[in-house]
Amino acid sequence: MIVRLILLVGVVWTALPLSARTWTDVEGRKVEADLLRVDGDKAIVKLRDKEVPLTISRLSDDDQRYVDLWKKDNPVTASAKSSPASKYVICKTELKPDGEIITIETRLPARARSTIAKSLARFPELVAKIPFGLRIGIALPAGFDPSKPQRVLWVGIDQRLVYAKADRLLVAMNWFAKDATDAGWVVLAVDTDGPFPEGPGTGGDIAFRRNQSALNHEAAMILGDAWPGFKQWQLVCCGIDAGAVSSQYWTGFMQRSKLNLIGMFLAGMASDWTDDIMHLSGCNKGDLAHVAVFLSIPHRSWTGVAIEPIWKSHYSKLQIEYWDEERTVDKAAFRKALAWFSQ
């Protein structure tokens, strides 16, 4: 007998005729219903003669794969144009095309938690500390239209920093959001609902970088469901100090995820981690050769250091700007970088 369970969306999970598909959520609860269509991050099913939305990211891995295959077999139904209202709604959160940073909060899917747990196998005491929440910060420019190609600035965050959960994401985005949205860019960043576990030594650092990429991958899937053209949009990774390091590590996994990475803006960082990135992500030198790199670094730390030959050994396009401040962003250099990436 299937026990009746009620979700927040008001769905009663119970048994229906065996001709319907049995759907399972991340907590193991089941419902039988027919899939009618996919609308952004929702699978619309027929349940007791009513249309009911199921959040795709809260479904089991098998059900999510089924939805992906269904969308490929039903492109017209799956890719139907969103209404003017729904194109600004992701995970029940309404976005605003006015440059304001809006935070989307959702549950970190079971598959991501499983991936993170496997990477921490050497550190079992950390598995219980894996966050349950996924947070995505998004700022949309005026006139944003997801049916048209967009440029996206993906801001790197160091999840090891123990700030208040709102501060960690918003502080990182605030360095870049206004200038970027004024220039017509979408700005986003990904975080958790708590400090991210990190193991000791080199092995722990490798696990941490892979886990960051698991979070970003989940965010990319959510945004791809909401905006079907997302994977083709031009992406630039950026960050400051530790966030810049996190951002560069994510580039290799972006390539493996088939996202359209075109560049990096790295503030306060001059060390090139590309060899580590290729080792961790499995991408090769050719995957990153086309990426343009803009470095904005302080005079005091790097004057006289042979930076250019190191970076040019991996990337074909490189721009370096020096300035006098540390641990901050040179806004003039950043605006120059946005124009450079846009050419």
Secondary structure, DSSP 4 states (H G I P E B T S, - for coil): -PPPEE-TT--EE----TTSEEEEBTTS-EEEEEEEEEETTEEEEEETTEEEEEEGGGB-HHHHHHHHHHHHH-HHHHTPPPPTTGGGEETTEE--TTS-EEEEEEEPPHHHHHHHHHHTTT-HHHHTT---EEEEEEE--TT--TTS--EEEEE---TTS---HHHHHHHHHHTTHHHHHHTT-EEEEEEESSPPP--SHHHHHHHHHHHHHHHHHHHHHHHHHHSTTGGGSEEEEEEETHHHHHHHHHHHHHHHTT-EEEEEEEES-----HHHHHHHH---HHHHTT-EEEEEEEHHHHTT--HHHHHHTT-SEEEEEEES-SSS--HHHHHHHHHHHH-
